[in-house]
Amino acid sequence: MDITALRAGTPGCAHRAHLNNAGAGLLSRRTLETVTAHLELEARIGGYEAATERLDAIEAVPAAVAELIGGRAGEVALFDSATHAWHAAFYALSFRPGDRILTGHAEYGSNMLAYLQIARRTGAEVVVVPDDEHGQLDTAALEKLIDERVRLVGVTHVPTGGGLVNPVADVGRITRRAGVPFLLDATQSVGQFPVDVRGIGCDMLVATGRKFLRGPRGTGFLWVRPETLEHLEPHVTESTAAAWDDKGGFTWREGIRRFTTFEMNYAAVLGLGSAVRQALELGPAVTGERTLALGAALRERLDALPGVTTYDQGRERCAIVTARVDGVPSDEVKDTLTRHGINVSLTSPDQARTEGRDVHPLVRLSPHYYNTEDELDRAAGVLAGLARPGQPR
Ligand SMILES: *Cc1c(COP(=O)(O)O)cnc(C)c1O
């Protein structure tokens, strides 16, 4: 990878040390121009007419997303967020009293709220699988909890609030053997390192466009294994998802189309397509190796600083690095980094309520492949300054 060229093709790199890729990655110039070109086309010739003119490119986007995650064309539907994609899958399942939903401590907060709502509505039960000694989902405990009551295993691959990478391929082996649907929230992993749906063995996967994938905001997607689709009854319908039959009723359209919506932000869809194509061209294995190495290097730098503690769990850790400076509130650390032109964010307990660690808010630093060692040094330098009492803030 030519990092200098990639940075030159990423406008934000000129202005900030962007260590907030778990929040939103920086758009490449190519993606930015794809989005603005479509908006201009819409303004010039009309929204429907612009969509018609770019129809082939628009229709190629779900197929490109599928390729990126080891799926096939016709297995991906686009949404305006990972949350809405996740809802489309989850609310398409049915639950009865006594059914069980198994999930992990790192489950994304909004997913957990949906489990609780369905539990309240249907009498299903939510069971949080314990963590192992590394702080990741304990797959032996998961296996013991599998029985005829389990209707769904829902797991977050990489949580928003830390460097943990859950052992999802082990989860997939267990759920495939048991014949239980496995819904994977891969929002923080897709784009960060290679994610392969068939290698993992999940049945449904969601992710967002804007984080490590570097797509525009307001994009997300759902992948569903074709065999699983037949068991999903979407919670909402519209004419792109269902077809009238001649008896005045309707049937679901074939395959993933039952989850599609008519209205879309096509400029953002095309931007997502651009970001995905760029990820495919660079190669997720190549970019992932660098991203993970930068994450490990940053964690190592912070761990070496007296008065700074990192909190990332799991046997395998990714490029999300969470830390605290002794005696300095995390929002103050973030503000100081901002003043130095370094973008980071803060964790909140609401992002994963079941997690149970009383450590938030932490400062979250999340580099991507286009970041440099020099930027990591600058961030570590600011934290080192804050950790030394008597230093100017
Ligand atoms: C950000 C995030 C989401 C939500 O993604 P949106 O596109 O904002 O809906 C879901 N799960 C995880 C783990 C996330 O980090």
PDBQT file of the ligand as one rigid body, heavy atoms in Angstrom, charges set to zero:
ROOT
HETATM    1  C1  LIG A 401     -22.041   1.781  15.443  1.00  0.00    +0.000 C 
HETATM    2  C2  LIG A 401     -22.536   0.430  15.790  1.00  0.00    +0.000 A 
HETATM    3  C3  LIG A 401     -23.826   0.022  15.446  1.00  0.00    +0.000 A 
HETATM    4  C4  LIG A 401     -24.835   0.956  14.842  1.00  0.00    +0.000 C 
HETATM    5  O1  LIG A 401     -24.507   1.354  13.542  1.00  0.00    +0.000 OA
HETATM    6  P1  LIG A 401     -25.432   2.485  12.877  1.00  0.00    +0.000 P 
HETATM    7  O2  LIG A 401     -25.052   2.482  11.442  1.00  0.00    +0.000 OA
HETATM    8  O3  LIG A 401     -25.116   3.749  13.594  1.00  0.00    +0.000 OA
HETATM    9  O4  LIG A 401     -26.835   2.084  13.101  1.00  0.00    +0.000 OA
HETATM   10  C5  LIG A 401     -24.207  -1.274  15.711  1.00  0.00    +0.000 A 
HETATM   11  N1  LIG A 401     -23.363  -2.128  16.308  1.00  0.00    +0.000 NA
HETATM   12  C6  LIG A 401     -22.112  -1.777  16.658  1.00  0.00    +0.000 A 
HETATM   13  C7  LIG A 401     -21.220  -2.782  17.308  1.00  0.00    +0.000 C 
HETATM   14  C8  LIG A 401     -21.658  -0.483  16.415  1.00  0.00    +0.000 A 
HETATM   15  O5  LIG A 401     -20.428  -0.118  16.786  1.00  0.00    +0.000 OA
ENDROOT
TORSDOF 0
